[in-house]
Amino acid sequence: MNELPGTDSQPRETMIQMRNVVKRFGANEVIKGVDLEIHKSEVVCIIGPSGSGKSTLLRCMAFLAEYDAGEVFVGGELLGYTHDRNGQRVRASEPEINQVRRNVGMVFQQFNLWPHMTALGNVREALRRVRRMDKQGANAQAMKTLEKVGMAHKAQSYPVQLSGGEQQRVAIARALAMEPHIMLFDEPTSSLDPELVGEVLQVMKQLARDGMTMVVVTHEMGFAAHVADTVVFIDDGRILAQGSPEAIFQGEQHPRLQQFLQNYLERNAFWAR
Amino acid sequence: MTFDLTILTHNAGAILGGFGVTLETWISGVLIGILAGLAIALLQLSCARAVSGALRAYIEVVRGTPFLIQLFFLYYGGPSVGLSLEPVTAGILGLGVYGSAYFAEVFRAGFRSIPPGQLEAGVCLGMTRWQMVHRIMLPQMLVIIVPSLCNTIIVLSKETAVLSVITVPELTGVLTGIGSLSFAFLEVLVALCLGYLTLVELTAWFGRWVERKVGHFMLR
């Protein structure tokens, strides 16, 4: 799909940079010092066993998880923290955080649509309230975005009237409508019936083709293999392997990675026969 | 045993007047209670631990003591701290305070019923806290809590009967007064029950109507 990062003639713009990020829940250290760089138009898939910290890592990129140490830069700006007069790091104010966060769109495993609003209402809401667009402009932009995910015909439906796949596509449109530079996906297909996974992945592939920078926490190894520029394997709060899909899935593997991928091979053994 | 309806018809004017006072104190008390309860729940949601702790204590004290005693404090104890209130005013204020504790809990439960993920979605889109409260939380939770809201309103309608002890001329005060003058206790007690039953049934019916009206996004 995209050229591998690093093989370009000129270096690509860095969209997200994580430096030695640490996240604890109480005494439990979930992210144990992660460095990661995500470039413009790069599609990064984060894989790893459950509880490995991959979702938390993604949430740090939107400051939904407030990391305890290290730095996350989004578009070159430090996310979530600022420095007071004595140079001490302090939590930034909500408007300051939002200023940096506006570059980032987030899609959740549970869709998290607002059930009391129609599909159109869901997509329009932030355009109206945050962007302060007028009703016509917001409607037009919301409809355009719904079209992009193939949901324009269900604009007046409430979430409860939509299938899981349709709900997730609306949720993607809701994030896209704000025109973020980076899209974060937290297991976007994990709560879908298998037959509905395809339509969501299709939308994500189109996004990748359009050059969107994407970070995807996923269990869809097929998607990671076909769409990702970079696959990151995380285990126990650390990045254990990182590279092109070929390198990760076919190259020389870290024992933990080998063990992890083995589970997938066994699950799909039927197809391999 | 006789059942003399003329006792009631002869005093129809007084009884209707009492019913009017009951309605007045009930509706005013409910409105005060709902507004104060909502304010308490919102403050608990967004304020420092000290504030929400103080509000918690308020709720516990108001819920943990009898309404009758609270009324005595307000009406008979008020003047000693410079708070002299008319019976009806004291009654409305008392109902409002009493109701606010219950309403606050209803609203708090409502706020808690909104899945945190929906708010995270709002956060990621750059919405402010207040925008999330009034665009995401309130519209959903007001629907969810309609039954418990109704329940509390119904309970308060019957608590107005207690106001008779501080000489508020409401339905119970008027009818028991008629009863002790005429010794026709059976008639007035039956009338009393019918009076409150009417209020409660109307409220319940209205509540179910509201439930049907506003719940369209959940019921399909």
Interface residues (C-beta under 8 A of the other chain):
Chain A: A62 L64 E94 N98 R101 R102 V104 G105 M106 F108 Q110 N112 L113 W114 P115 H116 M117 E125 A126 R129 V130 Y158 V160 Q161 A171 R174 A175 M178
Chain B: P115 G117 Q118 E120 A121 G122 V123 C124 L125 G126 M127 T128 R129 Q131 R135 I136 P139 Q140 V143 H216 F217 M218 R220
